[in-house]
Every structure is written in structure tokens, then in C-alpha cells.
Amino acid sequence: MGQSIEFGRFLSAMRSRLQPEPGANLTSRRVPGLRREEVARLADVSTDYYTRLEQGRNIHPSRSVLTSVARALQLNDAESAHMFDLLENCGGQATNPPPAQRVRASMRQLLDAVGDVPAVVLGRRTDVLASNRMARLLFADFPAMAREQRNYTRWIMLDPAARVLFRDWHAAASDAVATLRADIGRHPGDPAATALVGELAVNSEEFRQWWARHTVTRKSSGTLGLHHGVVGDVDIDFEHLLLPDDPDQSLRIYTAKNGSPTLDALKLLSSWGESSTPLSHPLSNSSEGTT
């Protein structure tokens, strides 16, 4: 029932963000958003049925009903997928921790082969499974961290250096939290995920606020604005590619437009990295691997 309750909480959070129709009586509303009966009417289901969905009752709505609910709640594609993930995993608490993820040797070779293009492999819970030299110079030396700390969301939320690096830290950090939320919807009962969420909730007020909103995202591309301590401001594009043989692993590649100041900055950073000591602790290749 734990994941059923999470399903209900997600519906409630999505309902609370919607605005009533023009002309609705707002004076009698004690909480923001639409009422349950209003969502039920929009979804063409009974109020009692929709109420049981939000209460996390052990019911099994059809896909057509859930599609109607998603439309009534104005869910985007990522939010709709998350809703289905939560329902399909209702009650499916993991009895054993999921197996450790491993990065193929050929993927590590690819990371090294792309040279001056920063690239990382992310796994479950936004764990950083592997990274190349340029990613370590641009972001952080994840392999030098303790294994339980090699997590993108943990780093961006708790490392003061990340707050300085991202010019719009709030946007980047909230996206990371939303990505983590989507992953946990696919993997309920993961003890490592539970521990990570607990640690972040204890140590970050922003995380607690964003987590309570149940926002999810699955960005396949975008642009990050960084203020790097060595090369200054850069605007770098990223592509997020799922690996076909393991849907829980993804390759994130960061690129710059030809002839752009960012491309020049990356070349300068690469040269600086070859002639300087690492940004943090000395890299130990043997420390990077499974999570």
C-alpha cells in the first residue's frame, strides 16, 4: 500500500496546482487548486471513485480512466508516465536491494574517446556511474568521492561549490530533484533511494519544499549556464540518451556550438587540466564503478 499512497499523494499535488474555472466561488475554498468533485467531473468519473484514487485505495483503474484523469489534471508526458509508474508499482515493495549497476568497458572507452567533450553515465537515483576527464574538470571529481556520495542530485543539493557553479542553481537543482522523483516512481522500495531522500530532506530546506510538490521531469536535452572558477561563464548544451541494454542507465553528453565562446572555454579548460593539479582529490580510476 505504500506506493498506492504515493500514487494518491501525486494526484493530490497535481490537483492543488490547478486554478478553478472563471466564475467559481473562491471565498469558500480553504485549500488551493480544484476540488475533488471538479476533477472527477472533468475526468468523467464519480467523485467517490476519484476520492478513493487520491486516498490510495487498492483499486485498479483502467488505462482509459487514468488517461481521462491525466487529461483532467493537465499532466504533461513525464507526469503521465510517472502516474502510470506509480500505479503499476502499487504494493510492489522490493524485498531485496536491486543489483548494483555496472558500466560496460566499451562505454568507458567511449567516454575517454570523446576527448574534450564532457560526458557522464547516470544510473538509478541519478547516481554518477562513470565520467570522463572533461566532466570532472567542468563539474566535480565524482570518482574521488566516497561511493555513497557519487550522486548528481546529492552533489547539486549539498555541495556549496555546485551553488556557485550553476548560474541558475534553483532551476538546475529542482530539475535534479524532479528527475530523482521520476526514478523512484519506477523503483519503489529501493533502500538506497530511501536513504538518499532522507539525507537530502534532513539537510536541505529547498529539497523538502521541492519534494513535497511531487514534480517530475525527464529531460532529454537542454542548456546549462555555468560560472566556472577557471574559464568563467559558459552556456553548454546537453543530450540525455538512454542506453538500450539498460533503461536505468543514461549517457549525458555536454557540447558547445562551433565557434562559440563556450567551445573556446572548454578548450582552455582542457589545456588547464593537463597542466594543473586536479580540482579536488587525485583521481583514482579504480574507485569509479558500481554503485
Order of alpha helices (4+ residues) and beta strands (2+ residues): alpha-alpha-alpha-alpha-alpha-alpha-beta-beta-alpha-alpha-alpha-alpha-alpha-alpha-beta-beta-beta-alpha
